[in-house]
Structures are given as C-alpha cells and as structure tokens.
Amino acid sequence: MTFPAGPAATDQYFLEEIRRSYGVSVDTLCFSSLRLLADAEKVIWHLEMPHLLWDAQEALLERTRRAGCRVILDGFFGDQMLSGQGYLVDLAYQGRWLTLRRNLREVAAWTSDVTPGFFRQQFRRDLLRSLAPAWLLRHARKTLGRWRSIERCPPWYTKTFRQRPFERALGRPYPRQRQMSQHGEQCYRYATSGHYLAQLQYKTNAGLMHNLDTWWPFRDRDLVAFLMAIPGDIVNWRGIPKGLLRHAMKGVLPDAIGMRRGKADFTALSNQAVLTEQSSMLRLLTPDCLAAQAGFVDGKILQDRLKSLPSTLNDDSAVLGWQASDVVALEIWLRLFSGDARSPSE
C-alpha cells in the first residue's frame, strides 16, 4: 500500500531500493485515504469478532488473490521477539552496568517515535517487577492494577463492564519462569499472550476471506525457542533493536532498509478515517444501541465523546481513533450475531 508523497505512512523510497537492488517489480496500490465502514458487515461476519479492517487492507488482499498467490507472509511478531527490552534486567543482575548504560543510550538513538526517557522508565519498572516477591505482585495487581486497568479503558464503557476483564485477570495465576532469563521469560509471555493470539486470529480470518493462508515466519517454533535460549543482548546486539536480524541480513537487504531507524506512521491517516466515518458512527451508536442495552456502554457518554472527536483526535496518538472504531465494531458484531432485526448499515 502506498500513499501520496508527504504522509509519514509513505515507504516508497524503500520500494525503490528493492527494485534497484534486485531488479524485481513491486505491485503497489495507491490510496489517498482510508475507510473503515465500507464493508464492515461483511468483514465482521467473516472475522467472527468485533474488529474492523481498512478498505485498503481488503483491496491489498484481493489484489494478492487475483495475482494467483495463496499465502501471505506477515511480519507480525518481529518487534516482540527481536527488540524486547527484558534483557536489560538480565544485564543489571549480572552487574554489567556499563553495558546496560550503553544499551539504554543506543536503543534510544535507534527509536525515533518515543523520547529517550521512555526506555529508562521501562527498565526501572521491569527491574522493580522482577525483584518483587509474588505476594507483593498479587497485592499490587489488586490495588494499583484495578485503578490503572479501569482508568485506561475508554470512559464510555460502563464501570461493571470495565471491571469484568480485570476480575478475570486476577483469577489467573502469574507464574514466573524462574529457570529462564528475564529476556527468555518476556519472549515466552509474548508468544503465549492472549492479546497477540487474538490478533493472529483476526489476521488469519481476514486472509481466509480472500482464500489466502497467512503465515508468520517470526512465530516459527524453532526460531522462538532459539531466541528465548540465547542472551537478549545478542538479539539486540550492542543495544541496537533487532541487531541480530540486521546483522544476519547484511548483503541480503539493502542497507537503507536493514539499518533504518523508523517505520511508517499511519496515525494521521487512521484518525482521518475515523473522522470521515463520524456521522455514520453517530447514527449507529445511538443512546439505546445494542451495546448500551447489553450494559457494555453508557449510550449518552458515548454519543458525547463521538461528537467531540474532531477536537480530541490529534496526530500525536491513534489510540482514541482505535477505541472509537472498536466500539463501532462491537455494536455491529452484536447486531450480526445476536439476531437483532436492525441492519448495521442503518
């Protein structure tokens, strides 16, 4: 997918590097904007979960099918397995403070979308969490965790609904893999996370909508086992995120790609898609919509928040836009699978 010159989402320069290095053709689909609700009913019916797809994603999958391809290779999970920061705690345990300092400085230099202080704060949180006894972690989850989990949810969800996932999380054990390094334990948690498994499910179903299988090379069992077993400071060689992968791909990928320090940013396009669909969202999410009748949302608060989107959405974050599209997907999903007579397109 390509976009007009200027938006941060454009990666066309790197496509030119591929063409120049390998002499291959690259098919592109150019979009000037994104839409979320064009085929929302069809998408949610096939996904069988409350999730929306950009029209550009569907167009790309359909072009792939027409080209005769049968498999999509998805790079999802590369970030989780190859640039995790849990290994910094291992360096602290080993007393390698100078190496730790250099790695913190280097990872900040290679990541352009957050401030350098972000990684220092994350390291301090990870270190404290690793030192805390299990009973203290359980207590913290019941007290601080309750407040943080509920406050992070969009305000239009009812308090009862916001508490439900937190209460379920408290009932699950939090076993520590003491035989593993912090790096290995982090990889293990990523590989078994319900959040990421849900993403795999919707991506799988999206591909099947167009008779395509989706494979994830970075979730290969042997690769995951290997990355869990080796030291994290080797995976992030000299503090460079994905340092091992970058080194392995030298002479394979053009340096402009293998050594890039940022990635495409779809925040502005994603937020604009939500604003374009705002009127449809308001018609769909009335104060007595199914989500409100089921006790999941407060219909009045939801309407007020949706009306204020033009003034609250900004290109510093896509989170609010994602939250708005999620509640729309929830309503359509309820209408499709609960037998409500109203059409989602009304």
SULMO-V198250 format. One record per residue. PHI is phi in whole degrees, 0 to 359 (* if undefined). PSI is psi in degrees with one decimal (none if undefined). D_LAST is the distance of its C-alpha to the last C-alpha in Angstrom with 2 decimals. Layout:
PHI_PSI_D_LAST ; PHI_PSI_D_LAST
//
This chain:
*_128.8_30.47 ; 237_160.5_32.07 ; 225_161.2_31.04 ; 305_151.2_32.78 ; 303_136.6_36.10 ; 122_-54.6_35.97 ; 299_147.6_33.11 ; 294_-14.1_34.49 ; 283_-10.6_32.39 ; 285_126.6_34.67 ; 241_23.9_37.18 ; 296_-29.9_38.56 ; 302_-40.2_42.07 ; 287_-30.0_42.27 ; 297_-39.9_41.14 ; 297_-35.6_44.07 ; 296_-39.0_46.34 ; 295_-46.7_45.32 ; 301_-45.4_45.93 ; 291_-37.4_49.24 ; 282_-33.4_50.50 ; 243_-9.5_49.67 ; 66_30.0_49.37 ; 254_160.2_46.07 ; 267_147.2_43.02 ; 235_117.0_39.72 ; 285_134.4_36.50 ; 232_149.2_34.03 ; 241_120.7_30.47 ; 262_132.2_30.07 ; 232_137.7_26.88 ; 265_-15.3_26.68 ; 202_173.9_23.48 ; 236_150.2_21.09 ; 232_147.9_17.35 ; 249_-31.4_15.60 ; 255_6.1_11.99 ; 302_-46.2_12.97 ; 234_37.7_13.47 ; 301_-42.1_12.33 ; 298_-47.9_11.48 ; 298_-43.0_14.81 ; 299_-50.9_16.68 ; 291_-32.1_15.99 ; 298_-41.0_16.62 ; 281_-37.8_19.94 ; 289_-28.8_20.90 ; 59_29.5_20.31 ; 207_154.9_20.16 ; 285_84.9_17.86 ; 210_141.1_18.69 ; 250_156.4_17.29 ; 239_144.1_19.40 ; 297_147.8_20.01 ; 299_-29.6_19.56 ; 294_-36.9_23.33 ; 295_-42.9_24.13 ; 295_-41.6_22.52 ; 298_-39.0_24.33 ; 295_-42.8_27.54 ; 296_-40.9_27.33 ; 293_-40.7_26.74 ; 299_-39.8_29.66 ; 299_-44.6_31.76 ; 297_-43.3_31.18 ; 293_-24.7_32.04 ; 283_-4.2_35.17 ; 93_5.5_36.39 ; 284_151.8_36.11 ; 240_-14.1_35.54 ; 227_135.6_35.74 ; 258_127.5_34.21 ; 265_118.3_36.64 ; 251_131.1_34.84 ; 279_4.0_36.86 ; 305_141.1_34.94 ; 90_-5.7_37.43 ; 296_-42.1_40.09 ; 299_-44.8_39.71 ; 295_-44.2_39.98 ; 276_-22.9_43.03 ; 243_0.1_44.91 ; 218_25.1_44.56 ; 293_152.1_44.47 ; 255_8.7_46.68 ; 298_-26.6_48.01 ; 295_-21.5_51.26 ; 297_-33.2_52.21 ; 294_-38.6_52.90 ; 299_-40.6_55.14 ; 298_-38.6_57.08 ; 295_-44.4_57.59 ; 300_-34.8_58.87 ; 278_-3.2_61.27 ; 74_20.5_62.57 ; 268_66.6_61.63 ; 290_-36.9_60.81 ; 293_-41.2_61.67 ; 296_-40.9_59.51 ; 300_-45.0_56.67 ; 297_-44.8_57.06 ; 297_-40.1_57.12 ; 293_-41.0_54.01 ; 298_-41.3_52.04 ; 293_-39.7_53.13 ; 289_-42.4_52.35 ; 297_-35.1_48.85 ; 294_-36.1_47.95 ; 289_-24.2_49.40 ; 264_0.2_47.29 ; 237_111.6_43.94 ; 266_-8.4_42.67 ; 260_2.3_39.33 ; 223_161.9_40.81 ; 284_152.5_43.88 ; 305_-33.9_47.16 ; 295_-19.1_47.21 ; 302_-44.2_44.13 ; 287_-32.7_46.23 ; 294_-41.7_49.06 ; 295_-41.6_46.78 ; 297_-41.2_45.21 ; 298_-44.1_48.74 ; 298_-41.6_49.91 ; 296_-44.2_47.01 ; 296_-39.7_47.63 ; 294_-45.9_51.36 ; 298_-40.7_51.04 ; 296_-37.5_48.66 ; 289_-27.3_51.11 ; 275_-23.5_54.04 ; 290_138.0_52.49 ; 292_160.4_53.50 ; 300_-39.5_50.93 ; 295_-35.2_51.26 ; 289_-37.3_50.56 ; 297_-42.5_47.43 ; 298_-42.2_46.14 ; 296_-42.0_46.94 ; 296_-37.9_45.24 ; 295_-34.7_42.06 ; 284_-26.5_42.08 ; 257_-75.9_42.73 ; 297_-38.9_41.72 ; 298_-38.8_39.21 ; 299_-47.8_37.31 ; 296_-47.0_36.99 ; 294_-41.7_36.11 ; 296_-42.0_33.49 ; 287_-40.4_31.66 ; 292_-29.2_32.03 ; 287_-22.2_30.69 ; 287_149.6_27.31 ; 302_143.5_24.57 ; 292_-15.3_25.08 ; 283_-14.8_21.62 ; 283_141.9_22.56 ; 292_155.0_24.56 ; 300_-39.7_28.30 ; 298_-42.9_28.45 ; 292_-37.6_25.93 ; 291_-31.9_27.79 ; 284_-24.8_31.07 ; 301_-52.5_30.17 ; 295_-31.4_30.63 ; 293_-43.5_33.70 ; 297_-37.9_35.31 ; 294_-38.2_34.75 ; 295_-36.1_36.33 ; 296_-29.1_39.32 ; 282_-10.6_39.95 ; 268_140.3_40.35 ; 291_157.1_43.80 ; 238_67.5_44.49 ; 289_140.3_47.47 ; 264_139.2_49.34 ; 270_77.9_50.66 ; 297_-22.6_54.10 ; 283_-8.7_55.60 ; 258_159.1_53.33 ; 289_166.1_53.50 ; 299_-37.1_50.77 ; 298_-47.6_49.59 ; 296_-39.4_49.54 ; 294_-38.9_47.76 ; 297_-43.6_45.04 ; 300_-42.3_44.56 ; 298_-42.6_44.44 ; 292_-37.9_41.76 ; 298_-44.2_39.62 ; 292_-24.9_40.11 ; 249_5.7_39.11 ; 294_130.2_36.37 ; 297_-33.2_33.27 ; 300_-47.7_31.23 ; 287_-34.3_32.54 ; 296_-35.0_32.36 ; 295_-37.5_28.61 ; 294_-39.5_28.36 ; 299_-38.9_30.50 ; 296_-45.5_28.26 ; 290_-34.3_25.07 ; 293_-39.2_27.22 ; 299_-48.3_28.77 ; 294_-34.4_25.54 ; 297_-41.5_24.24 ; 295_-41.2_27.48 ; 295_-25.2_27.33 ; 303_-28.4_24.03 ; 244_24.0_26.38 ; 59_39.3_29.46 ; 240_138.1_31.09 ; 272_146.8_33.10 ; 243_126.6_33.11 ; 242_149.1_36.44 ; 237_93.7_37.47 ; 304_-32.4_41.13 ; 283_-5.1_41.37 ; 255_11.9_40.60 ; 305_131.8_43.47 ; 301_-44.3_45.37 ; 294_-39.1_48.77 ; 295_-45.1_47.61 ; 299_-43.5_46.06 ; 298_-40.5_49.29 ; 296_-46.2_51.40 ; 293_-32.1_49.56 ; 291_-30.2_49.79 ; 276_-29.7_53.52 ; 271_159.1_54.66 ; 298_144.0_55.02 ; 294_-27.7_52.02 ; 284_-9.2_54.20 ; 276_-41.6_54.77 ; 300_-43.6_51.05 ; 256_65.1_50.71 ; 304_124.3_54.06 ; 57_29.5_55.70 ; 83_2.0_52.53 ; 274_119.6_50.48 ; 305_132.5_47.01 ; 61_29.6_46.99 ; 302_-40.7_50.63 ; 296_-42.9_51.65 ; 294_-43.6_48.95 ; 300_-41.9_49.80 ; 293_-41.7_53.46 ; 295_-28.7_52.81 ; 267_4.6_50.87 ; 298_131.7_53.62 ; 84_-8.3_54.66 ; 254_-54.1_51.48 ; 267_144.6_48.81 ; 302_143.3_49.67 ; 302_-32.1_50.77 ; 299_-28.4_48.12 ; 268_-48.7_45.51 ; 296_-25.4_47.59 ; 247_15.7_48.65 ; 293_150.6_45.52 ; 249_-2.8_44.80 ; 223_-175.0_41.11 ; 215_166.1_37.86 ; 300_143.7_34.89 ; 241_114.4_32.63 ; 262_11.0_28.89 ; 304_-50.7_28.21 ; 297_-43.1_27.65 ; 294_-41.1_25.41 ; 296_-44.6_23.34 ; 295_-39.1_22.98 ; 295_-35.1_22.12 ; 298_-39.7_19.28 ; 294_-42.3_17.82 ; 295_-37.8_18.44 ; 298_-34.4_16.85 ; 266_5.9_13.51 ; 304_-45.9_14.02 ; 297_-38.9_11.68 ; 294_-38.2_8.65 ; 297_-41.9_10.31 ; 294_-37.2_10.79 ; 292_-33.2_7.32 ; 282_-42.9_6.81 ; 261_68.7_10.41 ; 285_164.9_11.05 ; 302_-22.4_14.61 ; 249_28.4_13.84 ; 297_168.3_11.60 ; 299_-37.8_13.20 ; 299_-35.2_15.43 ; 287_-42.7_16.79 ; 298_-33.5_17.36 ; 281_-6.1_19.23 ; 84_13.6_21.37 ; 277_-35.3_20.59 ; 228_159.4_19.49 ; 265_109.5_20.27 ; 301_-38.4_17.03 ; 292_-46.4_19.01 ; 299_-40.5_20.91 ; 298_-46.0_17.92 ; 299_-45.1_16.32 ; 298_-42.8_19.81 ; 292_-38.1_20.47 ; 293_-37.5_17.36 ; 295_-28.2_18.30 ; 270_4.1_21.79 ; 305_-42.8_21.08 ; 304_-30.0_22.66 ; 265_-16.5_25.85 ; 257_-24.9_26.00 ; 286_134.9_25.25 ; 216_160.1_28.51 ; 280_8.0_29.98 ; 280_-20.4_32.39 ; 207_144.1_29.91 ; 258_1.0_26.69 ; 298_-47.1_26.35 ; 298_-39.6_23.95 ; 296_-41.1_21.58 ; 298_-42.8_21.88 ; 297_-38.9_21.25 ; 294_-43.7_18.01 ; 292_-30.9_16.75 ; 294_-41.7_18.14 ; 288_-30.5_16.24 ; 296_-45.4_12.88 ; 298_-37.9_14.29 ; 299_-43.9_15.40 ; 296_-45.1_12.09 ; 295_-40.4_10.68 ; 298_-42.7_14.16 ; 298_-42.9_14.20 ; 294_-37.6_11.18 ; 286_-37.6_12.83 ; 251_-2.4_16.31 ; 257_-2.1_16.38 ; 83_16.8_15.17 ; 293_139.8_12.27 ; 286_-24.2_10.81 ; 290_142.1_7.13 ; 280_139.0_5.51 ; 301_-21.4_5.56 ; 274_-3.5_3.83 ; 296_none_0.00
//
